[in-house]
Amino acid sequence: MLPSPSDTRASLIVRLCDQEDRDAWDEVMAIYGPLVFRMALRQGLQRADAEDVVQQVFTAIFQSVEKWLEQSERGRFRNWLIGIGRNVALNMLNRKPKGGIGVGGTEGHEKLDRLNAAEDELASEFDIEYQREVYRWAAQRVQADIDPKTWEAFRLTHVDVVSISEAAKLLGIGVGQVYVARSRVMKRLQNVVSQYNVVADG
């Protein structure tokens, strides 16, 4: 079972204080970048604006993560990230071009109202999207480091929901080998995502 966004590895968040730690920033971006982008799209922004949201969110995190960690009652990383993303999206929807007319007219106001009323829904969607993104992230790493037929046995039975016996026929292996392959991949996936099992509230 995948961890919740509040379970992001504490040591990883602490490492973000080192702005030169490329591995830590790459890891956080790999998980949260696509997630923030999709969430921005769901709030009615265009793709170019959603890309700007991602850039601005991570710029804000880059500039303020150390101060956030120093707060005694800072809450969860997820909530902080949602708050930044929401503020960036609001600013983008509310910005005024040189002509002095707010972006989007009536449509822009509807988007602002939707953002104002959707914090709980946003948090819930964030949880779901996070779990999907962590799975994609972990799956890419496990697939690259495992025998192709072993991975295919897992993919057929776990992702495509093909029966064990049908997967065995398709792959030309025994039923027992499918069970073993499936179990092996599941354990590898659990090991990869387990690095996020330490609550990041400390």
N, C-alpha and C positions, 0 to 999 in steps of 0.2 A: 504493500500500500504506500502511495506517495505521501510525503510530508506536506503539511500546510505551509503557506507562505511565511507564517510566523516562526517556522522551524528552520529558516535559513541558517546555515552553519555560523555560529557566533564568531569563530576564528576568521572566517572569510570576511565578515562585515568589519571586524577590527582591522584586517589587512588593508581595507580601503583607505585607511588613514595615510598609508604610504602611497602617495600619488605616482610613485615610480613602479609600483607592483603591478606590472602589466598582466600577469597571470590572474590575479584576483579581479581586476577590472574586466578582463576578457570573460572570465567565468560569470560575473554578475551580468554583464551585457548579454551573454549568450542566453541566460535564463530570462532576464527582464526586458531586454530590448524588444524582441518580437511581441512580447506581452503588452508592453506600453503602447506599441504601435497599433495593435489590434483594438485595444481598449479605446484609443483615440478615434479610430475609424468608427467604432460603435457609438460614439457620442456625436457623430454627424460631421466630423472633419474630413476634408479631402486628403488624399494620400500625401500630397506635398506638405500639408499642414501637420498631418500625423507624424511625418518624418521630423518636422521641426519640433514637435512636442517631445519626441524621443531625445533629440539632441539637447533640448533645453532642460529636460528632467535630469539627464545624467550630468549635465554641466552643473546644475544646482546641487546634485548629490556630491559631485567632485569637490565643490567649493565648501560644502557645509557638513559633510559626514562626520568630521572630527568633532565639531561643536555638538552635533546631535548625540554622539556617543558619550559626551561628557555630561549630558543631562541625566539627572537621577531618576526622573519619571518620564522617560522618552517614549515609552510604549513600544509597539512592534514596528519592525522595519517595513512590513507591508503597509501599515496605516500611514506611515511617513511618506512612502512612495506614492500611495494613492492621493494623499493631500497635495503633494508637489504636482503630480500629473493633472489633478483637477484644477489647481490654480493656473497652471500653464495653459490648459485648454480654455478656461474662462477668459484669461487675458487675450488669448488668440481670437476667440469669438467676439470679444468686446472691443477689440482694437479699432481705431478709427483711422482711415486713410486721410490724405491731405485735404480731400474735399470736405471732411468733417462729418461724413455720413457713416454710421456704424455698419460693420460688415453684415450683410445678409438681410437687412431690414427686418420684416416680420419673421422671416425664417430664422434670422440670427437670434431674435428674442425667444423664439420657441426652443432653440438649441440651448440657450442660457437657462431657461426654465427647466428644461429636461436635465441639465447638469445639476442644477440646484436641488432637484427633487430626487436624485438617483444615487445618493451616497451609499445606502445600504445595498441597493441592487448592484452598484459598482463593486463593492467589497465582495459580494457573493460571486459575481462574474469573475472577479480577479482571482478568487480561490480556484475556480474551475479552470480558467485559462492557465493559471500557474501550474496546476497539476499536469495539464496537457503539455505545457512547454518543458517541464522537467522530464516527462516521459520521452519527448522527442530528443532532448539533450542527452539523456542517458542512453537511449536506444542507438543513437548515432555512434556513441563511444563503444558500446558493447558490440554492435554489428561489425565495426571496423577491426575488432580484436578477437573474432571468433570464427570458427569454420562456417563457410557459407551454408552448407546443408543443415548444420545445427541451428543456425539462425532461421532458415526457411521453415524448419519444423516448428519452431516457436511462432513465427509469423503466421503460418497457415492456421495453427490451432488456437492461438491467442488473439490475433488481430482479425483474421478472416473468418474465425470461428468454424473452421473445417473440422470434421470429426477426426479423432486419432487414427482410426482405421483408414479413412480416406487420405489423410496426409501421408500415411505410410505407403499407400499405393502410389501416390503422386511422386514421392521421393525415392521409391524403390528400396525402402528399408523396412525393418521389422517394427511392429507396434511398440515393443519395448524400447527400441532405440528412439522413437518419437517421444515417449515419456521421459527418457533420460535427457534428451536434447532440450525439451521444454523446461524441465526442472533446472538444468544447468544455466540456461539463459535467464530464467526468473531469478536465480540466486545472484547472477552477475548484475542484473539490473538493480536488485535490492541493495547490493554492495555499493553500486555507484551512487544511488540516491541517498544512501544512509549517511553520507557526509553532510546532509542537510537536516539531520535529526536532532541537532542540538539547538534548543531554543535560543533565539538571538535577542533575548531581552536582558541578558546579563551584562 
